[in-house]
């Protein structure tokens, strides 16, 4: 096994092993517990970064494959197969980054029964890394459940208000979603005569004998609504904000930031490429639902006065853009969707992180009871403003390229202009609630409640570990904002092969690489030349499809 | 001396050595009980029963795995048939009976009840179940079923100090008698038509000398007359009789009451062995003698399965008493298993796969049920039928191993990954999908989602520490319920069951190839 394969496997096993060590009660002292957890969170982070850097963007298909055919149910053609492709590689790295940030936050959170807390969080981290590293669809699903179950337990044990009822509600909702999507996956397993139950085998089997259109529509429906419930697609989103509000911060970060990408990742990697006819049939409905996420949930977000639930609803709202990208059924839309997923994962988790830091200092999540924090905690203010601007979609952060790409993909098709116009309203909505939150928290004069609170608990600025955990995420967001080709190239290479069979809704679909070249040349000409030379893809091939 | 030769050739006694030795062991335990010193606390009978069954299970598994019977053959003049599936079920029943003895040993010690008859009856019932799984003739089927049922009537009422146990015993007796008579009436109808087909307008010239109650004969008869009214009535009555045993709607009404009143190990025994036996008989009947009536039976089963799943799950939601809840959720599980039975009928002639899925499901159900009932049997409640959710508050913190075992059991019953129950449900969904049972499948998915409510509600009580303000009242009586103590052999047994169901959820190893 090569170094990279070891890293890939290790990123799943190391957190799991650390978790087992913690469960087994190793080390009486807190420092041992914390060090073990650091190892468990640092390893996936480093593995994610190293594998991200070493991924060959020009290559199609999977790299760093790890394959154990003996594991898994042979009866259902399930094998244990890991690997990264252009779509999963950035998400895998993102999971590592967010995991480390959440881990640092958890280690310093001072939760009671810290050992159990960290052990469960490490299981979640292991599941998250496995989810993006799995090629086999069954293990992809299994790792998702691995990450999901600690979520329920942690909400139940360390959650805030209404944790017991929220935990139950989330469990029922998400189990239903998981079962429906499992139904879709089983349908694929049974109906497609593939050698193995993984992405490449399924797509090559489907290339030979495609499924009937009506079957595709049905299976796509199952996957769409199953995954949709898991991703909080409108109108199945009601669990999400409630859950994030009740969950401990690290869990909200990992769930909203990383785990929720499971469903969209499934739609982009499996559902749309394998079931193109189904995707086309469902696409208009999906668009309306995604608009529901953007506008309906957007208005709900505007009405929130609680900072954490505002962040929670905001994260649900922005998932609407990812759905729009998927619904466009073009390589550009899907690519932009992946881009936005990565950026959204980073920005949402940093927002949850900072919201909790604010709460630690002001003693409340109520934005009306804050004000004027900016002068007392300048670094926190600076970080929070950066994160909010990233969420709104300001150029310079990764979210901008994602949303921009989604809008462009909608703009290509005249029928979609209505959606484009309505979706663009979402930018205004998110600017309203984002900027208003900044104003209420950091500017103006402090409220009476805050003054009262400050008298008893003097406020200090971010500590070094808090700066590190928020900083790594913000650096990643800035990297995406200024160097989108860092991930767009590999997404393009992969998406283009996968989406070559998708019946394009447009007559002249513009390949995404064109767009991002254009982007780069407007932001920084030098970068473009350098990169296209280095990658060596002839520009002509990319721009004319 | 020809008669002796025929006798010895036809009756291959060595083929039923596990049943014979189990029955002898049962008698030995009963005899041993006579020598018990009055007032002695050690339960020698229990230990002997456990040890004996463990050895028997080991030898039988060795027998099965090493000299495994790869041939199907009829013995005892066609009364019994030996085959792989029957052998698997025999091991299953032995395993289940061993666990009942383990649970019973602990339970009887807590309750200070006499142990001799308990283990004796358990072992006899198991011997009957093992014969049932090999029966190839309706008389054999009925006789072994009655052997089992009579043992169960006594066992359900075993806790004579409790009025609920006696009530459950009477209820089970009445319902059991009703179901047996339905079954018998069905058999009689088949026999009546089978013995003189022409008189009843059936077209069949059966092979001379064949037993008109043998599965083969009835199968041919039904194959030739799938639309015959009396035959249909007979088949439906037989299935109704079995539906009583497995607790399928609309014959599920006894389940909650009987589960509620019986001693805990017997509740587990009923939930696992009795149900498994019913399903094995059902699946071998519909794929054997009743195969010719597939088209008639499928819609019937579809209705029953749907109703069973919905009733079981919805009724469980409303329960506060855990034993009733488990009984009703067992009804829901019976509904899921009926979907597997339907799937096996769809692959008529090639039903092995669905049958193996059924076996795997039953095996995971066994593991999970014994985890759950095992921990429940440790509760020192004044009236053990009063298991309510709040008794389990914060159990995981007070007794981590009990919490672990219980959560593994409940998780596996609910079918949450990474427990074995999830793999079983996955396999079930996949065979149901292959058999194109889309409607039943969707009912099943809805049912599983509903079941999360009550299963997870229980897990929530066990693991999530409630707010201190609520727990004040319960803290006083909870230490009484869950005593710390040395549970001897019991604890490692339960923990290993939980670990097996965890490991099977991730790595199916040998089972993966078995299908």
Interface residues (C-beta under 8 A of the other chain):
Chain A: X71 X72 X73 X74 X75 X76 X141 X142 X145 X146 X149 X152 X153 X156 X157 X163 X164 X167 X168 X171 X172 X175 X176 X179 X180 X182 X183 X186 X187 X189 X190
Chain B: X353 X416 X417 X418 X422 X423 X426 X427 X429 X430 X433 X434 X441 X442 X445 X448 X449 X452 X453 X456 X457 X460 X463 X464 X465 X466 X506 X507 X508 X512 X513 X515
